[in-house]
């Protein structure tokens, strides 16, 4: 059994979330109703590397689905319009929300500093009114009798790196959870039947991913997790995978025919597919990891097993 003096100090962790969702907008109504002029594609400019970029005036009646440029403008219009709605609801004091047309390269140093909204191919776009109604958490609130008038776009909201909650003698400090809560409140949760747009998600449409890391150093350099820590974490993921899986929605359990089937696979599948064995990493003892997790000593464990 490990001594109290051997207990390492808690890691200073950060977390970030990725929230997949579906955005729908009626471009016909936005184009002709004066009260939605602010939401027209040409009025939803974004800054890219300090250059203000806006879409040209675009109207649905001239849309040609066989024209690649038209299809591109259609998807980008939905992305930028959704971002403008979120920014407007969040207010001027909210953290910056960037619009990213493409994924960041891994070597971009500031990719975790701001919130981002980007296109997400993993969100399946419904192809019928029935499918939208079935998969939407709004259910009957969405008027799907005019389904073909809706432009549907799969999006992903990506948070910046947030400080994890802390519990000390003074109580619970929500830290990054409060910022997450505020930003989520900027996304309309209820479908306004009078508005020509909606946000929706559900197990068949979107997923929520949580990433955990170590807080950067004072020099803003990324801190790495130790190999020993990652070995211990991998052991937990493998040994308790069946239990952890039960905490997920069936759509995220890797069943064939589900949205996540291509993405959510058993860790054991990956282990079998790889023959790699690292001789540089420190030796790892499954027995010692088990004892640490359950805080039992070897003698007591042997007694229990006899």
Kinemage of the C-alpha trace (Angstrom):
@kinemage 1
@onewidth
@group {chain A} dominant
@subgroup {mainchain}
@vectorlist {calphas} color= white
{ca unk a 1} P 0.000 0.000 0.000
{ca unk a 2} L 1.398 3.387 -0.933
{ca unk a 3} L 2.341 5.759 1.845
{ca unk a 4} L 0.750 9.180 2.183
{ca unk a 5} L 4.085 10.779 1.344
{ca unk a 6} L 4.105 8.966 -2.000
{ca unk a 7} L 0.863 10.555 -3.156
{ca unk a 8} L 1.710 13.014 -5.942
{ca unk a 9} L 0.261 16.495 -5.950
{ca unk a 10} L -2.843 16.928 -8.118
{ca unk a 11} L -2.210 17.816 -11.724
{ca unk a 12} L -3.217 21.311 -12.795
{ca unk a 13} L -5.603 20.271 -15.509
{ca unk a 14} L -7.490 22.036 -18.253
{ca unk a 15} L -10.388 20.746 -20.289
{ca unk a 16} L -12.013 21.605 -23.586
{ca unk a 17} L -15.265 20.477 -25.157
{ca unk a 18} L -16.405 19.888 -28.720
{ca unk a 19} L -20.161 19.998 -29.280
{ca unk a 20} L -21.562 18.748 -32.573
{ca unk a 21} L -24.940 20.066 -33.665
{ca unk a 22} L -27.146 20.792 -36.650
{ca unk a 23} L -27.977 24.306 -37.823
{ca unk a 24} L -30.965 25.010 -40.035
{ca unk a 25} L -31.849 28.266 -41.756
{ca unk a 26} L -34.399 29.392 -44.342
{ca unk a 27} L -32.336 31.476 -46.741
{ca unk a 28} L -35.478 32.486 -48.677
{ca unk a 29} L -37.000 34.205 -45.642
{ca unk a 30} L -33.722 35.773 -44.546
{ca unk a 31} L -33.255 37.223 -48.038
{ca unk a 32} L -36.623 39.013 -48.162
{ca unk a 33} L -37.561 39.903 -44.576
{ca unk a 34} L -36.092 43.267 -43.481
{ca unk a 35} L -35.879 42.223 -39.825
{ca unk a 36} L -33.356 39.523 -40.772
{ca unk a 37} L -31.156 41.680 -42.995
{ca unk a 38} L -28.420 41.393 -40.337
{ca unk a 39} L -28.370 37.626 -40.929
{ca unk a 40} L -27.994 37.636 -44.705
{ca unk a 41} L -24.820 35.897 -45.936
{ca unk a 42} L -23.264 39.099 -47.248
{ca unk a 43} L -23.679 40.672 -43.785
{ca unk a 44} L -21.985 37.827 -41.915
{ca unk a 45} L -18.361 38.761 -42.395
{ca unk a 46} L -15.509 37.185 -40.478
{ca unk a 47} L -11.904 38.172 -39.989
{ca unk a 48} L -9.259 35.823 -41.332
{ca unk a 49} L -5.695 36.858 -40.537
{ca unk a 50} L -6.860 40.418 -40.020
{ca unk a 51} L -8.665 40.593 -43.386
{ca unk a 52} L -12.408 41.170 -43.310
{ca unk a 53} L -14.069 38.570 -45.537
{ca unk a 54} L -17.728 38.430 -46.487
{ca unk a 55} L -19.735 36.248 -48.818
{ca unk a 56} L -21.085 37.832 -51.981
{ca unk a 57} L -24.800 38.455 -52.201
{ca unk a 58} L -26.387 35.094 -52.720
{ca unk a 59} L -30.034 34.194 -53.174
{ca unk a 60} L -31.501 30.681 -53.115
{ca unk a 61} L -33.388 31.062 -56.395
{ca unk a 62} L -30.053 31.257 -58.240
{ca unk a 63} L -28.574 28.282 -56.410
{ca unk a 64} L -27.344 25.464 -58.625
{ca unk a 65} L -26.648 22.260 -56.628
{ca unk a 66} L -24.367 21.022 -59.430
{ca unk a 67} L -22.126 24.081 -59.113
{ca unk a 68} L -19.278 23.388 -56.658
{ca unk a 69} L -18.802 27.095 -55.927
{ca unk a 70} L -22.508 27.453 -55.112
{ca unk a 71} L -22.372 24.443 -52.785
{ca unk a 72} L -19.319 25.859 -51.023
{ca unk a 73} L -20.960 29.254 -50.522
{ca unk a 74} L -24.086 27.526 -49.231
{ca unk a 75} L -22.200 25.663 -46.492
{ca unk a 76} L -20.051 28.643 -45.557
{ca unk a 77} L -23.132 30.856 -45.360
{ca unk a 78} L -24.695 28.557 -42.756
{ca unk a 79} L -21.489 28.468 -40.733
{ca unk a 80} L -21.086 32.242 -40.678
{ca unk a 81} L -24.757 32.898 -40.002
{ca unk a 82} L -24.748 30.487 -37.057
{ca unk a 83} L -21.643 32.196 -35.672
{ca unk a 84} L -23.301 35.606 -35.909
{ca unk a 85} L -26.358 34.360 -33.997
{ca unk a 86} L -24.180 32.948 -31.212
{ca unk a 87} L -22.042 36.100 -31.044
{ca unk a 88} L -25.116 38.332 -30.928
{ca unk a 89} L -26.683 36.320 -28.109
{ca unk a 90} L -23.422 36.081 -26.156
{ca unk a 91} L -22.822 39.838 -26.112
{ca unk a 92} L -19.697 41.938 -26.429
{ca unk a 93} L -18.148 40.734 -23.169
{ca unk a 94} L -18.150 37.071 -24.184
{ca unk a 95} L -14.912 35.310 -25.160
{ca unk a 96} L -13.988 35.611 -28.818
{ca unk a 97} L -15.677 33.120 -31.154
{ca unk a 98} L -13.644 32.418 -34.274
{ca unk a 99} L -15.058 30.993 -37.479
{ca unk a 100} L -12.749 28.337 -38.840
{ca unk a 101} L -13.317 27.117 -42.367
{ca unk a 102} L -10.648 24.457 -42.038
{ca unk a 103} L -8.996 22.574 -39.186
{ca unk a 104} L -5.948 24.105 -37.537
{ca unk a 105} L -2.577 22.525 -38.239
{ca unk a 106} L -1.265 20.807 -35.126
{ca unk a 107} L 1.693 23.186 -34.870
{ca unk a 108} L -0.426 26.349 -34.479
{ca unk a 109} L 0.544 27.718 -31.062
{ca unk a 110} L -2.642 29.680 -30.313
{ca unk a 111} L -5.217 27.113 -31.438
{ca unk a 112} L -6.527 26.632 -27.879
{ca unk a 113} L -6.850 30.320 -26.955
{ca unk a 114} L -10.262 31.106 -28.478
{ca unk a 115} L -13.631 29.469 -28.992
{ca unk a 116} L -14.264 28.268 -32.545
{ca unk a 117} L -17.177 27.310 -34.738
{ca unk a 118} L -16.425 25.087 -37.706
{ca unk a 119} L -18.059 22.748 -40.203
{ca unk a 120} L -18.427 19.138 -39.044
{ca unk a 121} L -18.827 16.297 -41.538
{ca unk a 122} L -19.547 13.797 -38.740
{ca unk a 123} L -22.991 15.371 -38.217
{ca unk a 124} L -25.372 13.490 -40.536
{ca unk a 125} L -27.674 15.915 -42.338
{ca unk a 126} L -31.287 14.610 -42.371
{ca unk a 127} L -32.669 14.004 -45.845
{ca unk a 128} L -36.366 14.074 -44.992
{ca unk a 129} L -38.828 15.801 -42.692
{ca unk a 130} L -39.448 12.528 -40.883
{ca unk a 131} L -35.752 11.971 -40.217
{ca unk a 132} L -35.282 15.516 -38.934
{ca unk a 133} L -38.256 15.183 -36.599
{ca unk a 134} L -37.111 11.793 -35.328
{ca unk a 135} L -33.509 12.815 -34.670
{ca unk a 136} L -34.112 16.351 -33.389
{ca unk a 137} L -34.460 17.039 -29.688
{ca unk a 138} L -37.067 19.667 -30.613
{ca unk a 139} L -39.298 16.911 -31.982
{ca unk a 140} L -42.560 18.472 -33.181
{ca unk a 141} L -41.464 22.056 -32.527
{ca unk a 142} L -39.734 22.278 -35.896
{ca unk a 143} L -42.092 22.985 -38.748
{ca unk a 144} L -40.986 20.365 -41.245
{ca unk a 145} L -43.916 20.641 -43.643
{ca unk a 146} L -41.673 22.889 -45.757
{ca unk a 147} L -38.545 20.756 -45.258
{ca unk a 148} L -36.992 21.608 -48.619
{ca unk a 149} L -36.844 25.298 -47.655
{ca unk a 150} L -34.355 24.583 -44.865
{ca unk a 151} L -30.622 24.729 -45.478
{ca unk a 152} L -29.067 22.266 -43.010
{ca unk a 153} L -25.411 22.383 -41.973
{ca unk a 154} L -23.449 20.209 -39.557
{ca unk a 155} L -21.391 22.334 -37.164
{ca unk a 156} L -19.065 21.883 -34.212
{ca unk a 157} L -18.553 24.354 -31.368
{ca unk a 158} L -15.040 24.007 -29.926
{ca unk a 159} L -14.171 25.643 -26.616
{ca unk a 160} L -10.827 27.100 -25.720
{ca unk a 161} L -8.764 25.420 -22.990
{ca unk a 162} L -10.653 25.917 -19.701
{ca unk a 163} L -9.555 25.458 -16.106
{ca unk a 164} L -11.113 22.412 -14.448
{ca unk a 165} L -13.390 22.862 -11.407
{ca unk a 166} L -11.688 22.725 -8.008
{ca unk a 167} L -12.919 21.673 -4.581
{ca unk a 168} L -11.148 23.049 -1.528
{ca unk a 169} L -11.934 24.247 1.986
{ca unk a 170} L -13.805 27.229 0.550
{ca unk a 171} L -16.110 25.028 -1.510
{ca unk a 172} L -16.470 24.269 -5.194
{ca unk a 173} L -14.918 26.645 -7.706
{ca unk a 174} L -16.618 26.126 -11.059
{ca unk a 175} L -13.795 27.829 -13.001
{ca unk a 176} L -14.168 26.922 -16.690
{ca unk a 177} L -17.617 25.402 -16.210
{ca unk a 178} L -19.105 28.876 -15.815
{ca unk a 179} L -17.649 30.057 -19.109
{ca unk a 180} L -18.904 26.895 -20.787
{ca unk a 181} L -22.362 27.487 -19.320
{ca unk a 182} L -22.410 31.096 -20.531
{ca unk a 183} L -21.392 30.147 -24.057
{ca unk a 184} L -23.943 27.358 -24.310
{ca unk a 185} L -26.635 29.799 -23.221
{ca unk a 186} L -25.847 31.839 -26.338
{ca unk a 187} L -27.125 28.968 -28.488
{ca unk a 188} L -30.944 29.042 -28.757
{ca unk a 189} L -32.231 26.007 -26.864
{ca unk a 190} L -35.839 26.272 -27.972
{ca unk a 191} L -37.081 26.419 -31.519
{ca unk a 192} L -38.800 29.749 -32.123
{ca unk a 193} L -41.508 28.928 -34.645
{ca unk a 194} L -41.364 32.478 -35.973
{ca unk a 195} L -37.597 32.513 -36.548
{ca unk a 196} L -36.168 31.265 -39.862
{ca unk a 197} L -33.375 29.350 -38.114
{ca unk a 198} L -32.791 26.738 -35.422
{ca unk a 199} L -30.017 24.843 -33.643
{ca unk a 200} L -30.602 21.239 -32.657
{ca unk a 201} L -28.756 18.102 -31.661
{ca unk a 202} L -29.392 14.636 -30.334
{ca unk a 203} L -27.652 11.269 -30.017
{ca unk a 204} L -28.264 10.458 -33.682
{ca unk a 205} L -27.033 13.862 -34.869
{ca unk a 206} L -24.205 15.039 -32.654
{ca unk a 207} L -21.747 14.097 -29.957
{ca unk a 208} L -19.975 15.838 -27.097
{ca unk a 209} L -16.241 15.276 -26.741
{ca unk a 210} L -14.215 16.335 -23.700
{ca unk a 211} L -10.439 16.717 -23.943
{ca unk a 212} L -8.235 16.991 -20.864
{ca unk a 213} L -4.717 18.406 -20.686
{ca unk a 214} L -2.237 20.049 -18.347
{ca unk a 215} L -2.262 23.803 -17.815
{ca unk a 216} L 0.474 25.552 -19.820
{ca unk a 217} L 3.497 26.846 -17.951
{ca unk a 218} L 3.976 30.493 -17.020
{ca unk a 219} L 5.813 30.903 -20.339
{ca unk a 220} L 2.667 29.593 -22.112
{ca unk a 221} L 4.484 26.431 -23.141
{ca unk a 222} L 2.442 23.252 -23.362
{ca unk a 223} L 3.137 20.796 -20.547
{ca unk a 224} L 3.228 17.101 -21.389
{ca unk a 225} L 1.673 14.336 -19.332
{ca unk a 226} L 4.226 11.875 -18.024
{ca unk a 227} L 4.543 8.479 -19.669
{ca unk a 228} L 3.800 6.801 -16.340
{ca unk a 229} L 0.565 8.753 -16.012
{ca unk a 230} L -0.526 7.846 -19.541
{ca unk a 231} L 0.279 4.185 -18.914
{ca unk a 232} L -1.873 4.213 -15.790
{ca unk a 233} L -4.701 5.978 -17.631
{ca unk a 234} L -4.521 3.500 -20.510
{ca unk a 235} L -4.729 0.645 -18.003
{ca unk a 236} L -7.918 2.116 -16.521
{ca unk a 237} L -9.459 2.597 -19.977
{ca unk a 238} L -8.731 -1.000 -20.929
{ca unk a 239} L -9.683 -2.768 -17.706
{ca unk a 240} L -12.853 -0.794 -17.055
{ca unk a 241} L -13.899 -0.284 -20.676
{ca unk a 242} L -17.117 -2.288 -20.360
{ca unk a 243} L -18.228 -0.279 -17.333
{ca unk a 244} L -17.274 3.039 -18.932
{ca unk a 245} L -19.140 2.068 -22.112
{ca unk a 246} L -22.371 1.619 -20.170
{ca unk a 247} L -22.205 5.302 -19.204
{ca unk a 248} L -22.505 6.255 -22.877
{ca unk a 249} L -25.642 6.510 -24.965
{ca unk a 250} L -26.184 3.432 -27.204
{ca unk a 251} L -25.362 5.651 -30.198
{ca unk a 252} L -21.830 6.003 -28.762
{ca unk a 253} L -21.249 2.363 -27.851
{ca unk a 254} L -19.904 1.302 -31.234
{ca unk a 255} L -22.901 -0.646 -32.485
{ca unk a 256} L -23.170 -1.196 -36.225
{ca unk a 257} L -25.614 1.182 -37.871
{ca unk a 258} L -25.156 3.984 -35.311
{ca unk a 259} L -23.808 7.451 -36.072
{ca unk a 260} L -20.555 6.804 -34.227
{ca unk a 261} L -19.868 3.340 -35.650
{ca unk a 262} L -16.969 4.639 -37.773
{ca unk a 263} L -15.492 6.600 -34.869
{ca unk a 264} L -16.310 4.786 -31.605
{ca unk a 265} L -14.475 1.487 -31.440
{ca unk a 266} L -13.282 -0.643 -28.575
{ca unk a 267} L -9.770 0.107 -27.334
{ca unk a 268} L -9.189 -3.622 -27.556
{ca unk a 269} L -9.769 -3.453 -31.302
{ca unk a 270} L -6.938 -0.953 -31.640
{ca unk a 271} L -4.662 -3.053 -29.452
{ca unk a 272} L -5.208 -6.108 -31.645
{ca unk a 273} L -4.636 -4.093 -34.800
{ca unk a 274} L -1.238 -2.826 -33.660
{ca unk a 275} L 1.838 -4.944 -33.124
{ca unk a 276} L 3.813 -1.990 -31.748
{ca unk a 277} L 5.725 -2.504 -28.523
{ca unk a 278} L 7.708 0.369 -27.072
{ca unk a 279} L 10.941 -0.645 -25.364
{ca unk a 280} L 11.819 2.918 -24.385
{ca unk a 281} L 8.838 3.493 -22.085
{ca unk a 282} L 9.211 2.484 -18.427
{ca unk a 283} L 8.011 -0.964 -17.448
{ca unk a 284} L 4.385 -1.034 -16.362
{ca unk a 285} L 2.946 -3.407 -13.788
{ca unk a 286} L -0.779 -4.109 -14.082
{ca unk a 287} L -0.741 -5.589 -10.579
{ca unk a 288} L 0.739 -2.435 -9.035
{ca unk a 289} L -1.737 -0.268 -10.924
{ca unk a 290} L -4.607 -2.385 -9.623
{ca unk a 291} L -3.353 -2.045 -6.051
{ca unk a 292} L -3.014 1.734 -6.384
{ca unk a 293} L -6.521 2.122 -7.764
{ca unk a 294} L -8.158 0.171 -4.968
{ca unk a 295} L -5.634 1.159 -2.273
{ca unk a 296} L -5.019 -2.353 -0.987
{ca unk a 297} L -1.746 -3.955 -0.003
{ca unk a 298} L -0.442 -7.226 -1.369
{ca unk a 299} L -0.779 -9.188 1.890
{ca unk a 300} L -4.428 -8.170 2.335
{ca unk a 301} L -5.153 -8.939 -1.311
{ca unk a 302} L -3.636 -12.429 -1.013
{ca unk a 303} L -5.759 -13.025 2.077
{ca unk a 304} L -8.908 -12.044 0.206
{ca unk a 305} L -8.095 -14.356 -2.675
{ca unk a 306} L -7.374 -17.422 -0.514
